[in-house]
């Protein structure tokens, strides 16, 4: 059996390369992920660390033709940002696909809400990495539109749910901006002595 025969046929690319080179790409164009790609992206998140396999998250996909609808929803319900529909349509048009990643905690005697929120965050990151593995670019946003209670309600979230982030996904634009230098592993690592 050759080394490549054990790789998933849907997700291409070396995982360490994807992890080591992933960068937020705010300039996104079409095409965005297809519905089959979206299914692959969501499936990647089904395998994240998850105490008692609660899967305390869900996703609302906003495809290209629904972005204006999202902008109108934002403008009608947001109380913490400008309700200028034109500006909000620009925000919604940043990418051909937006995945609204939602933490959906479940009451459980052994799994506190904090652990479930971490699982939802890991699921969102897994989706972003899967999109990169499929050849797409993206970035994760939160901001006031992720925390505004009226927006959350209009999107159908329950009182227990929260938005982990908006994942904007699409194809990378030609003029990718250079990434600033960040910390190294030695900046973040210590050993217990």
Protein Blocks (a to p, Z undefined) as FASTA:
>chain_A
ZZklmpcfklgcjfklmmmmgccdfbccdddddfklmmmmmmmmmmgccehilopacddd
ddfklmmmmmmmmmmmmmkbcfbfklmmmmmmmpfbdcdddddddddfklcfklmmmmmm
mmmmmmmmmmmmnopacdddebjmlmmmklmmmnopafkbccfbdcddddddfklcdddd
dddfklmgccdZZ
